[in-house]
Amino acid sequence: MSRPLRHRFLVPALLALCCAAASHAYPLDGYETTGIRRLEELRLANEGKVNDVRQPPGALLGLDQVDLRLAGKDWDLPAPDPDFSRKLQALLGGTMDGYAMAVLDLADPQRPRYAELRGDYRQNVGSVGKIAVVLALFQGLADTYPQDIEARRRVLRTTTVTADVFAQRDGHTVRMYDPATRKLVRRPIQAGDQASLFEYVDWMLSPSSNSAAGMVMREAMLLRQYGKDYPPSEAEIRRFFTQTPKAELTRLSEATFYEPVTRNGLSLERLRQGSFFTAGGKSMVPGAGDSYGTAPELMRYLLRVEQGRLVDAWSSREIKRLLYVTERRIRYASAPQLNEAAVYFKSGSLYECNKALGPCGQYRGNVKNYMNSIAIVESPAGQRQQYYMVTLISNVLGKNSAADHQALAARIQQLMSGASGK
């Protein structure tokens, strides 16, 4: 194993200047714990002290309220309930063409109910695959520091990540906030942008920046390669990725992102992120295979998070907090019926157009129109009168899939409200 030339830890002065993440995840009172600066900006916005979007009631839970609800439980998904599954299918107008879905009703955690439609259907789940990346990172932290939670937190909070070719290129904008000046800039990540590892993870999962995902994937591979000698210097990073044979990098990528899936009781045949999210990343590390997911396996991932069984309880809790929607809600999470709900969410889309086949546009692909959503819903936030999980995969050509998922979220919320008698 090559040794690093120097560590890349943030010093206090740099902490005040680096760019912060933007957008959807982590409780707003988490700035002091994580150093994710956009949390401070959004907290101030909610107090009317800076001019920015305010959060709905469901987005205002504190750190102590975003916790694991099924800790200590070790059961797997129950068998699908036929009546519940029929009700779920009825929400689609009786057809399952183009959809795969799973819903786990946890209103009574002692008697969970499960519905499933087209459980064997598998497709590329787009940015939802970033949950496999965050799993790989937290597995690497746990393997490196199995008994030292503070060391894991320190690595996330104080490691400087500098955007390079792995971040090229992405159109998603991120929030870069300076707490000292209260200046906010929104733009895509550019080469040379520096932020903490924690902020890059937040960028990856909140505004779903592919550039951030490319950098987090790079860091997960480096963590596995260097162990307690992580983080290496920028010079050592360049040497490692330019001088290591491509075949060896592919094997390292496979070990980094595939092994945690199977170690945590999930199936690589049903959930896999096989390549980088950026062209730059793919040019540096050839992909190890296809990327895909199924509704039941995505549900099993969420269930293990809630049970504290994804890596360990600390990792599961942090991943759940990173999925907590605390800014503008989109797609499935944007349904007005969920305004009062705490929503832990990730979505991803892939669409392709051929003008010769007719009208087409964003989220209205006529060659492919993949839209994918996963969500844990606690409604109202803090009370959990409705408490359920949803995984939804669709490929309905020519339909506005973002609006479709929003409408399905409203129908599912209504179904779950009836199930709980509320």
VEXMARTOR-70763 format. One record per residue (C-alpha): residue in one letter; x, y, z. Coordinates in steps of 0.2 Angstrom, whole numbers, plus 5000, padded with zeros to 4 digits. Example, Ala and Ser with C-alpha at 12.3 -4.5 7.8 and 13.67 -1.06 7.14 Angstrom:
2
A506249785039S506849955036
// end
This chain:
422
M500050005000S500750174995R500950295010P500250475009L501350625009R500350725020H498550735028R497250845020F496350895036L495451065037V496151195048P495051315058A495351465046L494951355031L493351295039A492651475039L493051495020C492651325012C491051305001A489551225010A488251105003A486551144997S484951084998H483850945005A484550835019Y485050835037P484150915052L484351105052D485151105070G486550995063Y487851135059E488851125075T488950935074T489350915056G490051075050I488851075035R488651265032R487151265022L486151205037E486551365046E485951465031L484351375031R484051385049L484351575048A483151575034N481851495044E482051625057G481851765045K483651825047V484151785029N483151795013D482851615007V481551475007R480751425023Q480351245027P478651165029P478251095046G478850915042A480650975039L480851055056L481350905067G482950925077L484450805078D483750715093Q482050685084V482850605069D483250435076L483050245072R481250195075L481550005073A483149985083G483449815090K482249735077D483049605065W481549545055D481549545036L480149605024P478549505028A477649415014P476649525003D474849555010P473649514995D472349635000F473549775003S474449734987R472749754978K472349924985L474149974980Q473749914962A472150004962L473050174964L473850144947G472150124939G472249934939T473749924928M475549884933D476349914916G477850034918Y477850024937A478649924951M478249974969A478349914987V477549995003L477849945021D476550005033L477350025050A475950105059D475949955071P477849905071Q477349745079R476249695065P476949775049R476049755033Y476949745016A476349764998E477349734983L477049754964R478249684951G479549644964D480649554951Y480749714939R482449784938Q483049944930N484350084932V483750184947G484850334942S485350444957V484450324969G486050224967K486950354977I486250264993A487450124988V488950254988V488550325005L488450145011A490150105005L490850265013F490150225030Q490650045029G492450105025L492350215040A491750075051D493049955045T494450075048Y493850135065P492749995071Q492650055090D492950245087I491450335082E492250505086A493650465073R492350425060R491550595063R493150685063V493650605046L491950665039R492050835047T493850885045T494450805029T494650925014V494050864998T494650964982A493650934966D494650864952V494250764936F493150654946A491950794948Q491850834929R490450864924D488750904931G487351034929H486651024946T486951174957V487451174975R487351304989M489051374994Y488751475010D489951565021P489351585039A490551735042T489851845028R488151765026K488551755008L487651624998V488151564980R487251434970R488251354955P488851184949I490451114957Q492051164948A493851104948G494751164964D493151184975Q493551134992A492351075006S492350945020L491950765016F490350785026E489850925014Y490250824999V489150685005D487750815008W487950884991M487850704984L486250664993S485350834994P485350924977S485950754970S487550824963N488350704951S490050794953A489950774972A489550594970G491050574959M492150644973V491350544986M491650384976R493450434974E493550464993A492750294997M494050204986L495450304994L494850255012R494750075007Q496550085000Y497350185013G496450145029K497050245044D498250335032Y496750415024P496750555018P498250555007S498950714999E498250784983A499950734975E499750554981I497950544975R498550604957R499950474958F498850334964F497450354951T498650394936Q499950254939T498850114946P498349994931K496550024926A496149844929E496749864947L495650014950T494149924943R494449784956L494649914970S493049994964E492149824964A492749784982T492249964988F490549974981Y489949784979E490649704995P489649825007V488049774999T488149595002R488949615019N487449705024G486249575019L485749645002S485849564985L486949624971E485749544959R484449674965L485449824970R487049884962Q488050044958G489249984945S490050144938F490450324942F489150464940T490250574930A491150554914G492750604922G492650474935K492250344922S493750394912M494850364928V494050204934P493250094921G491550034928A491349864936G489649824929D487849884927S486949984939Y485149944944G483849914958T482249834962A480849894973P480949764986E482849774988L482749964990M481449935003R482549815012Y483949945012L482750075020L482149945033R483949905038V484350085040E482850105052Q483349945061G485150015064R485749865054L486549955039V488349945045D487949985063A486750095073W487850255071S488050235053S486150195050R485650355060E486850465050I486250395034K484450425039R484850605044L485750635027L484150575019Y483050695029V482250825017T482550995024E482351105009R481451124993R480450954990I480450884973R479550734964Y478750614976A479250714991S478350874984A476550814986P475650944997Q474950805007L476650775014N476950955021E476650905039A477650745037A479550705040V480150635024Y481750535022F482050535003K483050504987S482550514969G483350484953S482850494934L483550444917Y482650494901E483050484883C482150564868N482050534850K481150674841A480650564827L479450464839G478550624844P478450754858C479750724872G480650824885Q481350824903Y480550684913R479450644897G480650524888N479950434873V481350304872K481650284891N480850374905Y481550314921M480950394937N481350314954S480950364972I481250294989A480450375005I480250345024V478650445029E478250495047S476650595047P476350715056A478250745060G478650695077Q476950595080R476950465066Q475150435065Q475650365048Y477250285047Y477750195032M479050165018V478850174999T479950124985L479350164967I480150134950S479350184934N479650194916V478050264907L478550344891G477950514887K477150544904N477850684916S478650564928A479050694941A477150744942D476650564941H477750524957Q477050674966A475250614962L475550444968A476350504984A474650594987R473650444984I474850334995Q474750455009Q472850455008L472850265008M473950255023S472950385032G471450275030A472350125035S472850205052G471050275054K471650455053
// end
